[in-house]
Amino acid sequence: MGSNPFLHVRSTKLRVLPGEADELINEGMYGKACAEYLRDELGQLGYQAAQVVCEDWGWWMTIAGLPFSCGVGIYGLRIDDTDDLDLCVTVQTPRGKKWSWARFRFVDTTEEVDRLHRAIRGIFAADNDVTIVAETPDFPL
């Protein structure tokens, strides 16, 4: 199974949301605004980006409608003492062959995972209010 690249982004519109700290499982793991933004934007591209939930390591967005379980991880850390965030986004589903209980066989996730990553990168690149700081195979934060 291949790992997926990380997108390191910043944006003044993807900041800590009011009341978000009350939802966090682990203090300091923000990113709800980014998760909701991506959910809405991916929906316009035909993805079934359904569930946005806080996890202990950040925010999770479920992508339904694929022949395998799939999700996107969003990690956000405050920059200094501001509500600005360093954000990291990655498709959590590994690339390669994965067992599908629904289909009772292995399915290759590579094409769909790569397509989802390109869609996310395209959303960020098309938005003048979002800066892609880096795309890297290693966690950038």
C-alpha positions in Angstrom: 0.0 0.0 0.0 1.3 3.4 -0.9 1.1 6.5 1.3 -0.5 9.7 0.0 1.0 13.1 -0.2 0.2 15.8 2.3 -1.0 19.3 1.3 0.2 22.1 3.7 -2.1 25.1 3.3 -2.8 28.4 4.9 -5.8 30.7 4.5 -7.3 33.6 6.4 -10.8 32.1 5.7 -9.9 28.7 7.2 -9.2 29.8 10.7 -10.3 28.5 14.2 -14.1 28.7 14.3 -16.0 30.2 17.3 -16.7 27.3 19.7 -14.5 24.9 17.9 -12.3 24.4 20.9 -15.3 22.9 22.8 -15.6 20.2 20.2 -11.9 19.1 20.2 -10.9 15.7 21.6 -7.3 16.8 21.9 -6.5 20.4 22.7 -5.0 22.3 19.7 -6.1 20.0 16.9 -8.1 22.4 14.8 -9.4 22.3 11.2 -13.2 22.3 11.2 -13.5 25.3 8.9 -11.2 23.6 6.4 -13.1 20.3 6.7 -16.4 22.0 6.1 -15.0 24.0 3.2 -13.7 20.9 1.5 -16.9 19.0 2.1 -18.9 21.7 0.3 -16.4 22.1 -2.5 -16.0 18.4 -3.1 -19.8 18.1 -3.1 -19.9 20.5 -6.1 -17.5 18.2 -7.9 -19.8 15.2 -7.4 -18.2 13.6 -4.4 -20.4 12.4 -1.5 -18.4 14.2 1.2 -20.8 13.4 4.0 -19.6 13.3 7.6 -17.2 15.8 9.3 -16.2 14.7 12.8 -13.5 15.6 15.3 -11.0 12.9 16.0 -8.2 12.8 18.5 -5.7 13.7 15.8 -7.7 16.3 14.0 -10.8 16.3 11.7 -12.1 13.5 9.6 -14.3 13.8 6.5 -15.9 10.6 5.1 -16.1 10.2 1.4 -19.0 7.9 0.6 -20.0 6.3 -2.8 -16.6 4.7 -3.6 -16.1 0.9 -3.8 -14.1 1.1 -0.5 -14.2 3.1 2.7 -12.4 6.4 2.2 -11.7 9.6 4.2 -9.7 12.8 4.3 -7.7 13.9 7.4 -7.4 17.6 8.2 -4.9 18.7 10.8 -4.7 22.3 11.9 -2.3 23.9 14.4 -2.4 27.5 15.6 0.2 29.9 14.3 1.6 31.6 17.3 -1.3 33.0 19.5 -3.6 33.8 16.6 -6.7 32.1 15.1 -4.7 31.5 11.9 -3.8 27.9 11.2 -1.1 25.8 9.5 -3.3 23.2 7.9 -2.3 19.8 6.6 -4.7 17.7 4.4 -4.3 14.2 3.2 -6.5 11.3 1.8 -6.3 8.8 4.6 -7.1 5.8 2.5 -3.9 4.1 1.4 -3.2 3.6 -2.3 -3.1 0.1 -3.6 -5.1 -3.1 -3.1 -7.5 -3.2 -0.2 -10.0 -5.8 0.9 -13.6 -4.9 0.4 -16.1 -6.8 2.5 -19.0 -5.4 0.5 -17.5 -6.8 -2.8 -15.8 -9.7 -1.1 -12.6 -9.2 -3.0 -9.6 -6.9 -3.2 -10.1 -3.5 -4.9 -7.4 -1.2 -6.1 -7.8 2.2 -4.5 -5.0 3.9 -6.4 -7.0 5.6 -9.2 -9.8 6.9 -7.0 -7.4 8.1 -4.2 -5.2 9.9 -6.7 -8.3 11.5 -8.3 -9.5 12.7 -4.9 -6.1 14.1 -4.0 -6.0 16.0 -7.3 -9.5 17.3 -6.7 -8.5 18.6 -3.3 -5.3 20.2 -4.7 -7.4 21.8 -7.5 -9.9 23.3 -5.0 -7.1 24.9 -3.0 -5.2 26.0 -6.1 -8.3 27.6 -7.7 -9.1 29.7 -4.5 -7.2 33.0 -4.4 -7.7 33.0 -0.6 -5.8 29.8 -0.1 -2.1 29.3 -0.3 -0.6 25.9 -0.9 2.6 26.1 1.1 3.9 22.7 0.2 3.0 19.2 -1.1 5.1 16.6 0.5 5.3 12.9 1.1 6.2 13.6 4.8 3.9 15.2 7.4 4.8 18.9 7.2 3.7 20.2 10.6 
